[in-house]
Amino acid sequence: MVDLRGQYDKIKTEIDTTIQECINSTRFIGGPVIERFANNLANYLDCKYVIPCANGTDALQIALMAAGLKPGDEVIVPSFTYVATAEVIALLGMVPVMTDVDPEHFNITKDIIRQAVSASTKAIVPVHLFGQTAPMEGIMEVAREYDLTVIEDNAQSLGSDYTFSDGKKQKAGTIGQIGTTSFFPAKNLGAYGDGGALFTNEELYYEKIKMIANHGQSRLYHHEVIGVNSRLDAIQAAILDIKLKYYKNYIQARQEVAAYYDQAFTEVPELEIPYRYKNSTHVFHQYTLKVKNGKRDELKAYLKEKGIASAIYYPVPLNEQNAFRGKGRLVGDMSVTKSLCDQVLSLPIHTEMDNETLGYITQQVKSFF
């Protein structure tokens, strides 16, 4: 699904040099490399504060802890997402309130949230799925109406731009009180191991997040709150800092792949290409088709025979996972989510794809039909 080796080969000298510099310095935890990456990412996002951490799941957990949520508090999440979004809610003793999603862009909306709010609801975790920002203007409107904290799960849409009705633009992950992301190697901005980060424009959250991520310390050996141990290694920060310089190019390359797929599949009646809506750019962490004739699994098997990777994100919704039985609240019949789980299929999309590869993939998909 991704060609990490091809991407590495293009920046090998820079990557190898920065790794060696980290080893030579022996500053493997903390230090100026971490600070430089955090500052550069904050500048890219036009965000006041970035706090790196060990992985994207930790980022979500730390965000919930920094928001002051307590066991029994309800947190609204889409059911059509990766498990981590709701996992950390349940882990902390809170109640994941699982909702359906929009059938076109696959994200949660203000109307869906409004149906899910109860007296116990304290937060919303919108997921910017597959590379496109959720409709944040409406989500923030509902959040203000009910005094809810908004924690953006931005693991898949780093760099996506959201445009408000007044023309103002903000990067995904910087609109709510806290944003989170993952630097898992297959992400658009991926490390060479695990990594994550939190974003905020509010100093109070910044100070709390810093403490929680470092054992609850305000200063060395002075622990103000119960925290966790979640740090981004200096070597990973150095690698990410190099890749951040090329990130706009990486996004453009993915968008060009998506445009190629679009042109090839628009006239295939059994396929529905990814929907884009005007308020958000799409950075295409995944290129996800809807296969409308009930032959999604057959198409996947056919592509495998032809040596073409594909993936189903996600085959089982959160509300049907055994882990959440008796641990959450459902809103609605999940009909959209169920339909998506039966229809979606993601094709390879990454920065190193050439027209020969794309031509082969699209030819084989069309020949199946």
Rosetta blueprint (number, residue, H / E / L):
1 M L
2 V L
3 D L
4 L H
5 R H
6 G H
7 Q H
8 Y H
9 D H
10 K H
11 I L
12 K H
13 T H
14 E H
15 I H
16 D H
17 T H
18 T H
19 I H
20 Q H
21 E H
22 C H
23 I H
24 N H
25 S H
26 T L
27 R L
28 F L
29 I E
30 G L
31 G L
32 P H
33 V H
34 I H
35 E H
36 R H
37 F H
38 A H
39 N H
40 N H
41 L H
42 A H
43 N H
44 Y H
45 L H
46 D L
47 C L
48 K L
49 Y E
50 V E
51 I E
52 P E
53 C E
54 A L
55 N L
56 G H
57 T H
58 D H
59 A H
60 L H
61 Q H
62 I H
63 A H
64 L H
65 M H
66 A H
67 A L
68 G L
69 L L
70 K L
71 P L
72 G L
73 D L
74 E E
75 V E
76 I E
77 V E
78 P E
79 S L
80 F L
81 T L
82 Y L
83 V L
84 A H
85 T H
86 A H
87 E H
88 V H
89 I H
90 A H
91 L H
92 L L
93 G L
94 M L
95 V E
96 P E
97 V E
98 M E
99 T E
100 D L
101 V L
102 D L
103 P L
104 E L
105 H L
106 F L
107 N L
108 I L
109 T L
110 K H
111 D H
112 I H
113 I H
114 R H
115 Q H
116 A H
117 V L
118 S L
119 A L
120 S L
121 T E
122 K E
123 A E
124 I E
125 V L
126 P L
127 V E
128 H L
129 L H
130 F H
131 G H
132 Q E
133 T L
134 A L
135 P L
136 M H
137 E H
138 G H
139 I H
140 M H
141 E H
142 V H
143 A H
144 R H
145 E H
146 Y H
147 D L
148 L L
149 T E
150 V E
151 I E
152 E E
153 D E
154 N L
155 A L
156 Q L
157 S L
158 L L
159 G L
160 S L
161 D E
162 Y E
163 T E
164 F L
165 S L
166 D L
167 G L
168 K L
169 K E
170 Q E
171 K E
172 A L
173 G L
174 T L
175 I L
176 G L
177 Q L
178 I E
179 G E
180 T E
181 T E
182 S E
183 F L
184 F L
185 P L
186 A L
187 K L
188 N L
189 L L
190 G L
191 A L
192 Y L
193 G L
194 D L
195 G L
196 G E
197 A E
198 L E
199 F E
200 T E
201 N L
202 E L
203 E H
204 L H
205 Y H
206 Y H
207 E H
208 K H
209 I H
210 K H
211 M H
212 I H
213 A H
214 N E
215 H L
216 G L
217 Q E
218 S E
219 R E
220 L L
221 Y L
222 H E
223 H E
224 E L
225 V L
226 I L
227 G L
228 V L
229 N E
230 S L
231 R L
232 L L
233 D E
234 A H
235 I H
236 Q H
237 A H
238 A H
239 I H
240 L H
241 D H
242 I H
243 K H
244 L H
245 K H
246 Y L
247 Y H
248 K H
249 N H
250 Y H
251 I H
252 Q H
253 A H
254 R H
255 Q H
256 E H
257 V H
258 A H
259 A H
260 Y H
261 Y H
262 D H
263 Q H
264 A H
265 F H
266 T L
267 E L
268 V L
269 P L
270 E L
271 L E
272 E E
273 I L
274 P L
275 Y L
276 R L
277 Y L
278 K L
279 N L
280 S E
281 T L
282 H E
283 V L
284 F L
285 H L
286 Q L
287 Y E
288 T E
289 L E
290 K E
291 V E
292 K L
293 N L
294 G L
295 K L
296 R H
297 D H
298 E H
299 L H
300 K H
301 A H
302 Y H
303 L H
304 K H
305 E H
306 K L
307 G L
308 I L
309 A L
310 S L
311 A E
312 I L
313 Y L
314 Y L
315 P L
316 V L
317 P L
318 L H
319 N H
320 E H
321 Q L
322 N H
323 A H
324 F H
325 R L
326 G L
327 K L
328 G L
329 R E
330 L E
331 V L
332 G L
333 D L
334 M L
335 S H
336 V H
337 T H
338 K H
339 S H
340 L H
341 C H
342 D H
343 Q H
344 V E
345 L E
346 S E
347 L E
348 P L
349 I L
350 H L
351 T L
352 E L
353 M L
354 D L
355 N H
356 E H
357 T H
358 L H
359 G H
360 Y H
361 I H
362 T H
363 Q H
364 Q H
365 V H
366 K H
367 S H
368 F H
369 F L
